[in-house]
Amino acid sequence: MSKDFICIVCPRGCHINVDDNKRISGNMCKRGELYVLDEMNNPRRTLTSTVRTVFKNIPIASVKTDKPIPKNQIKEAMEFINKILIHKEMCAGDILVQNFLNTDSNLILTKDVRKDNL
C-alpha cells in the first residue's frame, strides 16, 4: 500500500509518495527523500510542553527538547515532564534534563523563572 507524505524540510512542502515497491516520487530535492526515509524508519519530533514551578505568580514554565526525540517516546517523555517541579530561579535556555530519556536531546527551559518576573 502506498503512503503519502508532505515534506517539512523546506518551504516547498513537496507531496511525496512511496509506492508498494518503496519507490519515492514527488520530491524536488534529495532532502525530501531523506526526510521520507527518516519518517518511515525512525520518526522524530521536537517536543514542547510546560512544567510546574513552586512560584505562585509563575505556576508553569514552557520547555522543549533541543533536538527531535523518537516519536515512540513521546508518551514516556510527557509522563516524565509531568513529574518535574522547578524549585529555583532559572533562565530561558537552561538545561532541565541532560540527555533526556537517553535520546541525546536536552530538555531546556524556554521561559525565565526568576523573582523579578514574579
C-alpha positions as CSV (number, residue, x, y, z in Angstrom):
1,M,0.0,0.0,0.0
2,S,1.5,3.3,-1.0
3,K,2.0,6.1,1.5
4,D,1.9,9.9,1.1
5,F,4.0,12.4,2.9
6,I,4.3,16.2,2.9
7,C,7.9,17.2,3.3
8,I,8.6,19.8,6.0
9,V,12.3,20.2,5.4
10,C,11.9,23.4,3.3
11,P,9.1,25.8,2.4
12,R,8.2,23.9,-0.8
13,G,6.2,21.3,1.0
14,C,6.6,18.6,-1.6
15,H,3.9,15.9,-1.8
16,I,6.0,12.8,-1.7
17,N,4.6,9.3,-2.4
18,V,6.2,6.0,-1.5
19,D,4.7,3.2,-3.6
20,D,4.4,-0.5,-2.7
21,N,7.9,-1.2,-4.1
22,K,9.3,1.5,-1.9
23,R,10.0,3.9,-4.8
24,I,9.9,7.5,-3.8
25,S,8.4,10.2,-6.1
26,G,7.3,13.8,-5.8
27,N,10.3,15.2,-4.0
28,M,12.1,18.1,-5.7
29,C,15.4,17.5,-3.9
30,K,17.4,14.9,-2.1
31,R,16.4,16.3,1.3
32,G,12.8,15.2,0.7
33,E,13.9,11.7,0.0
34,L,16.0,11.6,3.2
35,Y,13.1,13.1,5.2
36,V,10.7,10.4,4.0
37,L,13.2,7.6,4.7
38,D,13.7,9.0,8.2
39,E,10.0,9.4,8.7
40,M,9.3,5.8,7.7
41,N,12.2,4.3,9.7
42,N,12.7,6.5,12.7
43,P,10.1,9.3,13.0
44,R,11.3,12.1,15.4
45,R,9.6,15.2,16.8
46,T,10.7,18.2,18.8
47,L,8.6,18.1,22.0
48,T,7.2,21.3,23.5
49,S,5.4,21.3,26.8
50,T,5.2,23.0,30.2
51,V,6.5,22.1,33.7
52,R,5.2,23.2,37.1
53,T,7.0,25.6,39.3
54,V,6.7,26.4,43.1
55,F,6.3,30.1,42.3
56,K,2.6,31.3,42.7
57,N,2.9,34.0,40.1
58,I,4.5,31.7,37.5
59,P,2.9,28.4,38.1
60,I,4.1,26.9,34.8
61,A,7.1,27.4,32.5
62,S,7.5,26.3,28.9
63,V,10.1,23.7,27.9
64,K,11.2,21.9,24.8
65,T,13.7,19.4,23.6
66,D,16.7,20.9,21.8
67,K,16.7,18.1,19.3
68,P,13.9,15.9,18.0
69,I,13.3,12.7,20.0
70,P,11.9,9.4,18.7
71,K,8.1,9.7,18.2
72,N,7.5,6.4,20.0
73,Q,8.9,8.0,23.2
74,I,6.6,11.0,23.3
75,K,4.2,9.4,25.8
76,E,7.0,8.4,28.2
77,A,8.5,11.9,27.8
78,M,5.3,13.5,28.7
79,E,4.9,11.3,31.8
80,F,8.4,12.3,32.9
81,I,7.8,16.0,32.2
82,N,4.6,16.0,34.2
83,K,6.6,15.0,37.3
84,I,9.0,17.9,37.1
85,L,8.7,20.8,39.6
86,I,11.0,23.8,39.4
87,H,12.2,24.9,42.8
88,K,14.7,27.6,41.9
89,E,15.2,30.6,39.6
90,M,16.2,29.6,36.1
91,C,16.6,31.4,32.8
92,A,15.4,30.5,29.3
93,G,17.9,28.2,27.7
94,D,18.9,26.5,30.9
95,I,19.0,22.7,30.7
96,L,16.5,21.0,32.9
97,V,17.4,17.4,31.9
98,Q,20.6,16.5,30.1
99,N,20.3,13.6,27.6
100,F,16.5,13.5,28.2
101,L,15.4,9.8,28.3
102,N,18.7,8.8,26.7
103,T,17.7,10.5,23.4
104,D,20.8,12.6,23.0
105,S,18.5,15.6,23.4
106,N,18.3,18.0,26.3
107,L,15.1,19.3,27.9
108,I,15.5,23.1,28.1
109,L,13.6,25.9,29.6
110,T,12.1,28.4,27.1
111,K,10.8,30.9,29.7
112,D,12.6,32.7,32.5
113,V,11.6,31.7,36.0
114,R,13.0,34.5,38.1
115,K,11.9,36.5,41.1
116,D,11.9,39.7,39.1
117,N,9.3,38.1,36.8
118,L,7.0,37.5,39.7
